[in-house]
Amino acid sequence: MSAVFESLTRFYQSSIGKKTLVALTGAMLVLFVLGHMIGNLLIFVGPHAINEYGHFLQTVGHGMGVWVARIGLLAAVVIHIVATIQLTKANRAAREQRYGCEATQVASRSSRFMIWSGLTLLAFIVYHLLHFTAHAGNNYGSYMTDLDGHQVHDVYKMVIAGFSWAPAAIFYVIAMLMLCSHLSHGVSSLFQTLGLATNKTWPIFKFVGHAYAALILVGNCSIPIAIWVFGYGH
């Protein structure tokens, strides 16, 4: 066991190990964001669709599945951010030794923004879980409805109520702007880190990153904007 732990420790301490973890956790989060958006967009199909989806998530694996996913994703976010910060510090130190402070400041501008956008998103995830999962400061947990003869949590009513509150809707949109700024660079960098991008294919992967980010931005922001601005569901 100690040998395995030592091997994992050496792997993480290496630059390649950190880059691999950043890429793998990034890929997990990219796939989750897309799946989460598709599920949330069911609110436009109607109450039955979104409530059925919510009931499935709450009951899969006898109720443990959703918590395993939440803990796993939160761990992925933390690992992704910590490894990225450590890589950035190491790269900055290396550039300072080679080229001096001025070159370092220019070269690390993008990575610094990625770190701050990542930390902002981590804060948003915690808030989002408190708001819609733990129901901190609200009574959304008491919202119930009938679904095929069973009493289930009324996800539709919860989302409508949650995004009818201006601060929640605004914070969500801001977080999505930060997320998509992060994704537009992160998705394309993911292919580069995994060694799939070449000088010839890089423009394609860069376009994929921007297109994916735009898709997520429009899809996710459409929900709070439709509810808060246009009164959807009222």
N, C-alpha and C positions, 0 to 999 in steps of 0.2 A: 504493500500500500504506500509506504514512504517513497519507494522508487517511482511509482506512478505520479505521486504528488510532486516530487522533485522534477520529473520530466515536464509536467504541466506548468510548473513554476518557471522553468527555464524557457519553455515555449512562449509563455506570456511575456516574460521579460525581454524577449528578442523583438526587434522591429517587425520581423515577418509575422510573428505570433500576434502582436497587437493589430497589425494591418488585417490579418485574417479574421480576427474577432470583430473588428470594425465592419468588415465586409459582410460577414455572416449575420451578425446582429442587424446590420442595415438591411440586408435582404429580407430577414424575418419581418422587420417593421414595415418595409415597403409593401410586402404582401398583405400584412395585417391592415394597413391603412386602406388599401383597395377593397378588401373584403368587408371591412367595417363600414366604408362609405356605401357600398352596394346594399348592405343590410339596412342602413339608416334611410336610404332613399325609398324603402318600402313604405315610408310614411305617406308618400304621394299616391301610393296604390290604395291606401285606406286603412282604417283602424284594424280591421281583421287581419290584414297582411302583416303589419308591424307588430301587432300583439301576438300573433302566432309565431313570428320570428323570435320575439323576446321570450316567449314561453319555452321555445325550443332551447335557447341559450341557457335559461335558468334551470332546465331539467336534464340536459344532456349529462351523462355520467352521474346520474342521481344527484345532480346539483353541484357536483365537484368540478365538472369540466370547465365551467366558466371561471372558477376561481383559480384553477391550475393555469388557464390561459392568461388571466390577469397578472398573476404573480410572475409567470414566465416572461410576459411582455414587459412588465415593469423592470425585471432583472435585465432583460435585453437592452432596455433604454439606458439603465445605469451603466452597464458594461460598455455600451457603445460610447457614451459620453466620457467616461473615465479613460478608456483606451485612447479616444481621440485627443483628449487634453494632454495625456502623457506623450503621445506621438508628436503633437504640436510643439511641446516644450523641447523634446529631443531634437526635432528638426530645426527649431529656432537656435538652439545652442550650437548645432553643427554649422548653420549658416553664419552665425556670428564669428565663429573661428575662421571660416573661409573668406567671407566677403565683407564683414563688418556690419554695424548696426543698421545703417540706412537701407541696405539691400534686404536685411531681415524684416524690417518694418513693411516694406513694399510686398515682399513675397508672402508674408504671413497674414496680410489683411483679410483675405478670403477665409482662411482657416479660423482666424479669430472670430469672424462673424458667424461661422458655422458653430463654434463652441457656444456663443451667446444665444443663438437661435435654438440650439439644442437644450440649453439650460432653461430657456423660456418655455419650451415645449414640455420639459419635464415638470415644471411648475403647473402648466396647464393640465397635464394628465392627472396630477394629484388633485387639482381643483375639480376636474371633470368627474373623477371617481367619487369625490365627496358630494358633488352636486347631484349626479344621476344614479349613483350606486349606493352610497352610504346615506343619501338623503339628508345630509347635514344642513340644518337651518330651514328645512321645508318638510312638508307632509306627503311627498310624492309616493312614499311607500304604502300609503293607505289607499291609493287609487287602484280600484279593482273593477273588473268587467267580466262579462260572461263570454266564454269562448268554447263553442261546441258543447255547451252544457256544463262547463267547468269554470269556476271562479279563478281568474288569473290576474296578474299585475297589468294595469292599463298603461302600457308603454306609450301609446298614442297620446293619451291625455297628459302624461308626464312630460313628453317632449314639447307639446304645445304650450303647456304651462311654463316649462323651463325657459324656452326661447321667447316667450312673451315678455319676460323681464329684460329690459334693455341692457343692463350691465353684463348679463350672461351672454346675450346674443352678440354684443360688441366684442367681448373678450374672446368668444369663439371665432369670430371673423378675423380678429387680429392674430390669434394663434394659428389659424389656417394660412394666413399670409406668411407668417414665419415658417410654418411647416413647408409650404410650397417653395419658398426661397431656399430652404434647406434641401428639399427634394430635387430641385432643378440642378443643383450641383452634385448632390449626394448620389443620385441614381446613376449618372454618367460616370462618376468616380468609382462607383461600385464595380463596373465592368473593367475599369483600368486596374483597380486593386487586385481583381481576380485574374489579371493577365489576359483578358479577352479583347482589350482595345489596342489597336495599332494606329499608326499615323493615318492610314487609309480609312479605318472604320471609326475613328474618334468622332468626326462630325456627325455620323449617324447616331452614335450613342449619346452625344450631346443633345441632339434633337429629341431623342427618346426621353431624356431626362426632363427637358423643357415641356414636352407634350404631356408626359405623365403628371408633372406638377400642375399644369394647367387643368387637366382633367379632374384631379383631386380638389383643386381650389374651387372650380365651378360646382362640382357635385356637392361638396361639403357645405359651402357657403350658401347654396340654394335653400337649404333647410331653415337656418335661422332668419335669413332675409325674407323668405316666403311667409314665415310665421310673424316675425316682429314688424316688418315693413308693410307687408300686404295683408296681414290678418288671416293667413291660411289656418283653417281648423277652428276658427271662432264662429 
